[in-house]
Amino acid sequence: MTHPYTAQDAVAPFLQPPQAHTARDSQGKRVSRYTRATACVLSLVATGTSAAIAVVAGCDRGGSSTERFAWIFVGLVLLLSARQFPLLHVAYLSRFAW
């Protein structure tokens, strides 16, 4: 009696050659350049707004100008590192793509 699912079926996706990289959404449809450009602009605006808030928050803290600069720097480092997590996650997973 044969089973409908075999071990060969389990490894078949890993034996296929890698596909060319194209931007696709969650349903597998291709994403247009306009959509990608819009997403890029929105992410840059969001990052810029967050950076401005970090700068204002650092300036509003009391203390000397050196302490204010340190708070601004800490806020920007935390902001940019949080923004890099998704990028690093995708780059890490792409190393294992077949």
CYANA upper distance limits for C-alpha pairs under 8 A (distance plus 0.5 A):
  5 TYR  CA      9 ASP  CA      6.84
  5 TYR  CA     10 ALA  CA      8.41
  6 THR  CA     10 ALA  CA      7.27
  7 ALA  CA     11 VAL  CA      7.19
  8 GLN  CA     12 ALA  CA      6.47
  9 ASP  CA     13 PRO  CA      8.32
 11 VAL  CA     15 LEU  CA      7.14
 12 ALA  CA     16 GLN  CA      7.29
 14 PHE  CA     98 TRP  CA      6.39
 15 LEU  CA     98 TRP  CA      8.25
 16 GLN  CA     98 TRP  CA      7.90
 17 PRO  CA     98 TRP  CA      7.41
 18 PRO  CA     97 ALA  CA      8.22
 18 PRO  CA     98 TRP  CA      5.91
 22 THR  CA     30 ARG  CA      7.56
 23 ALA  CA     30 ARG  CA      6.38
 23 ALA  CA     31 VAL  CA      6.00
 24 ARG  CA     28 GLY  CA      5.87
 24 ARG  CA     29 LYS  CA      5.79
 24 ARG  CA     30 ARG  CA      4.92
 24 ARG  CA     31 VAL  CA      5.72
 25 ASP  CA     29 LYS  CA      6.10
 25 ASP  CA     30 ARG  CA      7.02
 25 ASP  CA     31 VAL  CA      6.83
 31 VAL  CA     35 THR  CA      6.96
 31 VAL  CA     36 ARG  CA      7.51
 32 SER  CA     36 ARG  CA      6.96
 33 ARG  CA     37 ALA  CA      6.45
 34 TYR  CA     38 THR  CA      6.52
 35 THR  CA     39 ALA  CA      6.66
 36 ARG  CA     40 CYS  CA      6.64
 37 ALA  CA     41 VAL  CA      6.65
 38 THR  CA     42 LEU  CA      6.62
 39 ALA  CA     43 SER  CA      6.60
 40 CYS  CA     44 LEU  CA      6.69
 41 VAL  CA     45 VAL  CA      6.64
 42 LEU  CA     46 ALA  CA      6.60
 43 SER  CA     47 THR  CA      6.58
 44 LEU  CA     48 GLY  CA      6.50
 45 VAL  CA     49 THR  CA      6.57
 46 ALA  CA     50 SER  CA      6.67
 47 THR  CA     51 ALA  CA      6.56
 47 THR  CA     83 ARG  CA      8.41
 48 GLY  CA     52 ALA  CA      6.65
 49 THR  CA     53 ILE  CA      6.77
 50 SER  CA     54 ALA  CA      6.69
 50 SER  CA     79 LEU  CA      7.81
 51 ALA  CA     55 VAL  CA      6.71
 51 ALA  CA     75 GLY  CA      8.43
 51 ALA  CA     76 LEU  CA      6.69
 51 ALA  CA     79 LEU  CA      7.62
 52 ALA  CA     56 VAL  CA      6.68
 53 ILE  CA     57 ALA  CA      6.48
 54 ALA  CA     58 GLY  CA      6.57
 54 ALA  CA     72 ILE  CA      6.70
 54 ALA  CA     75 GLY  CA      5.79
 54 ALA  CA     76 LEU  CA      6.76
 54 ALA  CA     79 LEU  CA      8.50
 55 VAL  CA     59 CYS  CA      6.67
 55 VAL  CA     72 ILE  CA      5.66
 55 VAL  CA     75 GLY  CA      7.90
 55 VAL  CA     76 LEU  CA      8.12
 56 VAL  CA     60 ASP  CA      6.65
 56 VAL  CA     72 ILE  CA      8.46
 57 ALA  CA     61 ARG  CA      7.11
 57 ALA  CA     72 ILE  CA      7.89
 58 GLY  CA     68 ARG  CA      5.97
 58 GLY  CA     69 PHE  CA      7.51
 58 GLY  CA     70 ALA  CA      8.36
 58 GLY  CA     71 TRP  CA      5.35
 58 GLY  CA     72 ILE  CA      4.93
 58 GLY  CA     75 GLY  CA      7.76
 59 CYS  CA     68 ARG  CA      5.98
 59 CYS  CA     69 PHE  CA      8.06
 59 CYS  CA     71 TRP  CA      8.31
 59 CYS  CA     72 ILE  CA      7.52
 60 ASP  CA     68 ARG  CA      8.32
 61 ARG  CA     68 ARG  CA      6.91
 61 ARG  CA     71 TRP  CA      8.34
 62 GLY  CA     67 GLU  CA      8.46
 62 GLY  CA     68 ARG  CA      7.68
 63 GLY  CA     67 GLU  CA      6.36
 63 GLY  CA     68 ARG  CA      7.14
 64 SER  CA     68 ARG  CA      6.87
 65 SER  CA     69 PHE  CA      6.59
 66 THR  CA     70 ALA  CA      6.68
 67 GLU  CA     71 TRP  CA      6.75
 68 ARG  CA     72 ILE  CA      6.69
 69 PHE  CA     73 PHE  CA      6.60
 70 ALA  CA     74 VAL  CA      6.60
 71 TRP  CA     75 GLY  CA      6.59
 72 ILE  CA     76 LEU  CA      6.71
 73 PHE  CA     77 VAL  CA      6.59
 74 VAL  CA     78 LEU  CA      6.67
 75 GLY  CA     79 LEU  CA      6.62
 76 LEU  CA     80 LEU  CA      6.53
 77 VAL  CA     81 SER  CA      6.48
 78 LEU  CA     82 ALA  CA      6.60
 79 LEU  CA     83 ARG  CA      6.78
 80 LEU  CA     84 GLN  CA      6.74
 81 SER  CA     85 PHE  CA      7.12
 83 ARG  CA     87 LEU  CA      8.22
 84 GLN  CA     88 LEU  CA      6.58
 85 PHE  CA     89 HIS  CA      6.56
 86 PRO  CA     90 VAL  CA      6.72
 87 LEU  CA     91 ALA  CA      6.65
 88 LEU  CA     92 TYR  CA      6.46
 89 HIS  CA     93 LEU  CA      6.74
 90 VAL  CA     94 SER  CA      6.53
 91 ALA  CA     95 ARG  CA      7.24
 92 TYR  CA     96 PHE  CA      8.08
 93 LEU  CA     97 ALA  CA      7.32
